[in-house]
Amino acid sequence: MSIPTSRFKDSANIYLDIDKCTGCGLCVEVCENSGFTLVNQKVERSDKSIFGCVACGHCMMVCPADVIAIEGRSLAPVQLFELPDKSTVPTYQDLLAMLQRRRSIREFKEKPVEPEKINQILEAAQTAPMGIPPSDVHVLVLENKQMVRSFAVEFSNYLNGIRWMASNWFLRLMRPFWSKATNEMMQGFIKPTFDIYVNEMNKGNNWINYDAPLAMYFYGSPYSDPADPIVAATYAMLAGESLGLGTCMLGGQHPFFQHGKKARLFRKKWGIKYPSREGLFVIFGYTDIIYSKGVKRSFADIHRMS
Ligand SMILES: Cc1cc2nc3c(=O)[nH]c(=O)nc-3n(C[C@H](O)[C@H](O)[C@H](O)COP(=O)(O)O)c2cc1C
């Protein structure tokens, strides 16, 4: 058994074409899992591997002589590709300009997102780092406005059915069990959000996902690092930006998918396989609003030590 994920429990297999090994030792250096050792200037599998091969692929990618083949846990040598030329990488200024121009967009043109762009977003998002390879991030893709709205309508109906969770009596009952911050968030954010989602949808206004032409829900499994879907969603958002799309992250939905029969039924209907601790939606579309300026934002705290 290697580090388990929802997809794989076993280690990947390591194959070595020893005759080609030049003894450079890069694989030994790069494998943080102590998977390799050099004996007489030739690579060998080490018996000190901590987890067995998790198939991060770094040894294959770093080897200049194509000595190593990893197979299993969704990895194989056919997945190797030549790196894009360094000159094609955006400069810091290019990247900063894109980041500064990004805004959370909630107003979209009546124009679908082309299937090619959906593929490009997914391709880019799959390059994201992940806690334990191979990725345990799952993605639900709602590919057009009808599907996105239909999800929002059903989500609103679902919320209506569990409205007691945001009722005054329930919040009063739970107060002794919640921290001050949780109580303030429930009163000041979750309860009003609940009400707005349902009441506005009853009037035909979609405040849940804004009738975007495309939505992607990134979520993990019980095995994954809770940050994995968030990192993947961030990559997807930036890919969308680079393709000229407006984007917005939506975090208000996943907490309500978590517990109980109704949540289970809702997840089943939409093919959401797991209640995810940190699922996150990203919506995409051609923006119907123009910003003239940006504002400088700041972290709560940057504590630098040297
Ligand atoms: C984790 C996360 C969850 C968010 N959830 C929502 C949401 O449910 N609805 C919404 O309209 N915006 C949501 N946003 C967008 C924020 O409101 C937005 O980032 C904020 O207003 C700042 O605007 P900016 O992104 O243009 O800088 C979310 C953003 C993040 C990072």
The ligand as an SDF file (V2000), in Angstrom:
LIG
                    3D

 31 33  0  0  0  0  0  0  0  0999 V2000
  -13.2490   31.4070   -1.6340 C   0  0  0  0  0  0  0  0  0  0  0  0
  -14.0850   32.4620   -2.2890 C   0  0  0  0  0  0  0  0  0  0  0  0
  -15.4530   32.3720   -2.2440 C   0  0  0  0  0  0  0  0  0  0  0  0
  -16.2430   33.3390   -2.8520 C   0  0  0  0  0  0  0  0  0  0  0  0
  -17.6160   33.1930   -2.8450 N   0  0  0  0  0  0  0  0  0  0  0  0
  -18.3850   34.0840   -3.5020 C   0  0  0  0  0  0  0  0  0  0  0  0
  -19.7950   33.8810   -3.5840 C   0  0  0  0  0  0  0  0  0  0  0  0
  -20.3460   32.9170   -3.0680 O   0  0  0  0  0  0  0  0  0  0  0  0
  -20.5280   34.7870   -4.2850 N   0  0  0  0  0  0  0  0  0  0  0  0
  -19.9400   35.8640   -4.8740 C   0  0  0  0  0  0  0  0  0  0  0  0
  -20.6520   36.6480   -5.4880 O   0  0  0  0  0  0  0  0  0  0  0  0
  -18.5980   36.0780   -4.8260 N   0  0  0  0  0  0  0  0  0  0  0  0
  -17.8100   35.2080   -4.1610 C   0  0  0  0  0  0  0  0  0  0  0  0
  -16.4460   35.3850   -4.1170 N   0  0  0  0  0  0  0  0  0  0  0  0
  -15.8480   36.5290   -4.7660 C   0  0  0  0  0  0  0  0  0  0  0  0
  -15.4940   37.5890   -3.7510 C   0  0  0  0  0  0  0  0  0  0  0  0
  -16.6540   38.1850   -3.2790 O   0  0  0  0  0  0  0  0  0  0  0  0
  -14.5650   38.5990   -4.4410 C   0  0  0  0  0  0  0  0  0  0  0  0
  -13.3300   37.9850   -4.6040 O   0  0  0  0  0  0  0  0  0  0  0  0
  -14.4600   39.8730   -3.6570 C   0  0  0  0  0  0  0  0  0  0  0  0
  -15.6540   40.5710   -3.7350 O   0  0  0  0  0  0  0  0  0  0  0  0
  -13.3240   40.7620   -4.1580 C   0  0  0  0  0  0  0  0  0  0  0  0
  -13.4970   41.1220   -5.5020 O   0  0  0  0  0  0  0  0  0  0  0  0
  -12.3990   40.8030   -6.5820 P   0  0  0  0  0  0  0  0  0  0  0  0
  -12.3050   39.3110   -6.7080 O   0  0  0  0  0  0  0  0  0  0  0  0
  -12.8820   41.4530   -7.8210 O   0  0  0  0  0  0  0  0  0  0  0  0
  -11.1040   41.3690   -6.0960 O   0  0  0  0  0  0  0  0  0  0  0  0
  -15.6370   34.4410   -3.5030 C   0  0  0  0  0  0  0  0  0  0  0  0
  -14.2430   34.5250   -3.5290 C   0  0  0  0  0  0  0  0  0  0  0  0
  -13.4740   33.5490   -2.9350 C   0  0  0  0  0  0  0  0  0  0  0  0
  -11.9780   33.6460   -2.9890 C   0  0  0  0  0  0  0  0  0  0  0  0
  1  2  1  0
  2  3  1  0
  2 30  2  0
  3  4  2  0
  4  5  1  0
  4 28  1  0
  5  6  2  0
  6  7  1  0
  6 13  1  0
  7  8  2  0
  7  9  1  0
  9 10  1  0
 10 11  2  0
 10 12  1  0
 12 13  2  0
 13 14  1  0
 14 15  1  0
 14 28  1  0
 15 16  1  0
 16 17  1  0
 16 18  1  0
 18 19  1  0
 18 20  1  0
 20 21  1  0
 20 22  1  0
 22 23  1  0
 23 24  1  0
 24 25  2  0
 24 26  1  0
 24 27  1  0
 28 29  2  0
 29 30  1  0
 30 31  1  0
M  END
$$$$
